[in-house]
């Protein structure tokens, strides 16, 4: 929990979108990229923590403190601090000049009023609605946040905002110039929304009840602005605010229209032909009822069918309307309605009622009848529609979250390995490197102790000379070849022993690399570790001076006694010292050769082990991610709640009718 809290604090510190503070402790020097990268890494850290908890069978504790209550506590503390700015508290620090006292009291009062207004707003804010499956929402929110499912954040935020509203949200959709704004003006009984031959609405406009007509605009980079509804086009018109250059995030109109007093909010959305075919606006994420306007003089398009399908799948009650019905005769109107209904059913497998509507002349009664009978029915049954909409949206979000996690799981599995094999591979690499490090750190003496080895070499040469003297009558004998043979043989034996130890260490490292590589599904190829060069040879003839010994006048009959006598004479000649010097020099050369060979092998191993270990860590991280994703998917699947709407659930979203049930 502490790590998660510190991560959240680090994310907050780097959030470049945070509101500027006059007494900020940190310079706002973080970039959007830095904040995004930090969020990605934080999501991985949280996923690793969740995976560890899952392996231990520990369920993360659910939050139990209301965020609103916590915010109100902070506001009350701020109000107390603001009150202490007044002269009553300041007098404790000494006399306060009258002019400064007036300024302090005015500032204190203004701050307290603002803070109290904020607290009253939070106290009066409606609580989230109870709905079937509502316990799923915090779990979904945590899954979306922890796993960084940014593509679902908009739907989550819209759903959370929708739960805080008690109004029935009715959004109007249609292609460009389909007559949405005109129909809304007719429903409202006033020209509240701009209309024209060219595309007008550039962003959704939410219309709610208010005692007086007033517009409100929210911005990304400016203060909220209230305005006269006559200025609405400045913010919503696609021509006057092209590409949303003013960075408007939301628009709302408050109007004293009777229909709005019945607990509904109407939403005028941009024509989806201007936003992209079949791409519903963000209002579709929040609305409970969707009124989709079709052109009475044209057949439904693929974009219309895609919009209807997306709305119904999102848990929205859909009302189909054929606008501009005044252009058709009564008979043609019935045929057009039946054709539109059949075309939509063929494309979406959803049988939806289609109503003829017009606001022109005598045909305007069609719109009035539709408002009273169809839209009015939704208003009268608004609690059911709101509950159904919220339940369907939660189910849809659950379905999309599971699908997103499953897609990520498929991608992660290609990189994940067996956790046990990965741990064994990493252990093998560490153990091999530890043993190799101990070998390199050993001070290996090839001839230890040198004095004893030198004595053994001289003794061997003396014994060989004794054998020769006993076999042949030679006045003198040259013991140099015998000393050289004994010395070189001993040197070769020492080099061979070192070579065996190097070969064993090299084989152990190679085996560790192969073991680690086997734990990877697609690891790097293993190159052969370098073989050590040939060991240096001892040229004894170049280091031992010619040594000749005269035959003793009285030759001992026993060979051992003769060899002992020769050893004493060779010692007097300084042969022992010469052999010792030769051994020490060659030992230094062997040590240098051994060090170079081990260094070359160690460097080659480190390069390959580094690459493999990096992939093992990625594979282990992927395995942890995979475990966390599987746990998350299982948790979401176990949530109780309504199933998402499918093709067979049209009756849930709209009344089933046959082709003859069309209103004219």
C-alpha positions, 0 to 999 in steps of 0.5 A, a space after each residue: 500500500 505504501 508503494 502504491 501511495 508513493 507511486 500515486 504521489 509521483 504521478 501527481 507530481 509529474 502530471 502536467 495537466 494539474 491546475 497551477 498552484 500559487 504556492 507550488 513546492 515544485 517547478 512544473 517542468 515535467 513533459 507529457 511524455 515523461 508523465 505518460 512513461 511514468 504512468 506506464 511503468 507505474 502500471 507495470 509496478 502495480 501489476 507486479 504487486 497484484 501478481 505477487 498478492 495473487 500468488 500468495 492468495 491475498 485479495 487487495 483491500 477494497 477502498 472504504 473511505 468516501 472520496 467526497 468525505 475526504 475532500 470535504 475534510 480538506 475543505 473544512 481544514 482550508 476554511 479554518 486556515 482562511 478564518 485564521 487570516 482574519 484580524 481576530 487570529 492575527 492580533 495574537 501576533 501583535 497590533 494590526 494596522 487598520 488598513 491591513 486589518 480591513 484587507 485581511 478581513 475581506 480576503 478571509 471572508 472571500 476565501 471562506 465564502 468560496 470554500 463554503 460554496 465548494 463544501 455545500 456543492 459536495 454536500 448536496 451532490 446526488 449520490 451514485 445510483 444503486 443499480 444491478 451489478 454496481 459493485 462491478 464498477 470499482 473493480 472495473 475502474 481499478 482494472 482499467 487504471 492498473 492495467 493502463 487500458 486508456 482506450 476504456 478510460 473515456 467510457 469509465 469516466 462517462 459512466 461514473 459521471 452518469 451515475 451521479 446524475 438523476 436526469 434521464 439523458 436523451 441524446 439526438 443522433 443523425 447524419 449532417 443536416 438530418 434535422 436534429 437541432 430543428 427537432 430539438 428546437 421544436 421540442 423545447 418550444 424555442 429557437 435555442 439551437 442554431 440551425 442552417 443549411 451547412 453543418 452547425 453543431 460541432 460538439 455535443 450540447 447538453 440542455 437541462 432545466 433552469 430558471 433562466 436561459 443561460 449557457 455554460 462552457 468549460 475549457 481545457 485551458 481557461 476558466 468556465 464561462 457563462 454566456 447568453 444562449 444567443 452566443 451559443 454558436 461561438 462555441 458550438 458552431 463548426 464554422 465559428 469554432 473550427 476544429 474546436 480552436 477554443 478548446 471547449 470540453 463541454 457545453 450546457 444550456 439551461 432553459 425554462 422549458 416545460 419538458 426539461 422540468 420533467 427530469 430529463 436532459 436533451 443532448 444535441 450531438 454533432 452529425 456523425 457524417 462529419 465525425 466519421 461514418 458510424 462513429 457515435 459521439 462521446 454522448 453515446 457513452 452517457 445517454 439513456 435514450 438515443 433518438 436516431 434521425 433518418 432521412 425520410 427520402 433516403 434508405 438507411 446507410 451502413 453508418 446508420 446501422 453501425 450507430 444503432 448497433 453501437 448504441 444498443 450494445 451500450 445499453 441505450 434505449 433507441 428510438 428511430 425517427 424518419 425526419 422531414 416526413 412532410 416531404 412524403 405522402 401518407 402512403 409513401 411515409 408508411 412504405 418508407 418507415 417499413 423499408 427503413 425498419 426492414 433495412 435496419 433489421 437486415 443490417 443489425 438483426 434488431 427490430 426497432 419501431 420507426 416513427 415519422 416526424 416533421 416540424 413543418 406546417 400541418 405535419 408538425 402534429 407528427 412531432 407533437 404526437 411523437 413527443 407526447 406518446 413515444 418520448 413522453 413514455 420514456 420520461 414517464 418510465 424514466 427510472 426503469 430506463 435509467 437503471 436499464 441504461 446504467 446496468 447495460 453500460 456496466 455490463 458492456 464496459 465489463 465485456 470490453 475490459 475483459 476483451 482488452 485484457 484477453 488481447 493483452 494476455 495473448 500478446 504477453 503470453 508470446 513473451 512469457 516463459 515458465 516461471 520455474 524454468 526462468 528462476 532455474 535459468 537465472 540461478 544457473 547463470 548466477 551460480 556459474 558466474 560465482 564459481 567462475 569468479 572464485 576460480 579467477 580469484 584463486 592464486 594458483 601456484 603451479 610449483 608449490 612449494 618451489 624448493 620441494 619441487 626443485 629438490 624433486 627435479 634434481 633428485 630425478 636427474 641425479 637418479 638417472 645419472 646414477 643409472 647411467 654410471 652404473 651401466 657405463 664407465 664414463 669419466 664424466 657425465 653431463 646431467 644437463 639433459 637429465 635436468 632439462 627433461 625432468 624440469 620440462 616434464 614437471 612444467 608440462 604436467 603443471 600446465 596440463 592441470 591448469 588447462 583441465 581446470 580452465 576447460 572444466 570452468 569453460 564447460 560449466 559456463 557453456 552449460 549454464 548458457 545453454 540451460 538459460 537459453 532453453 528457458 526462452 521461447 525465442 532466445 539468442 543463439 549461443 556462440 562457443 566460448 573462446 578456447 584458451 591458447 596453448 600453454 607456454 612451454 619451458 625451455 630448460 636448455 635455455 635456463 639451465 647451464 651445462 653441468 658436468 660431474 666427474 666420476 667419483 674414484 670410489 663408486 658406491 655399489 648401491 644406486 641410491 647411495 650414488 644418487 645421494 652423492 650426486 645430489 650433494 655435488 649438484 647442490 654444491 654446483 648451484 643447480 638447486 638454485 638454478 632450477 628454482 629460478 627456472 620454476 619461479 619464472 615459468 610459474 609467472 608465465 603460466 599465471 599470466 597465461 591462465 589469467 588471460 585465458 580466463 578473462 577472455 572466457 569471462 568476457 564472452 560469457 558475460 556478454 552472452 549471459 547479459 543478453 540472455 538475462 535481459 530476455 529472462 527478466 523480460 520473460 519473467 515480467 511477462 509471466 508476472 503480467 500474464 499471471 496478473 492478467 489471468 487473475 484480473 480476468 477471472 475476477 471480472 468474470 466472477 462479478 455478478 451483473 447483467 449480461 451485455 446486450 446481444 442481437 437477441 436482446 432488442 426487446 430490452 433496448 426497444 419495443 418489438 414491433 412488426 412491420 405494421 406497427 408504424 405511427 403516422 
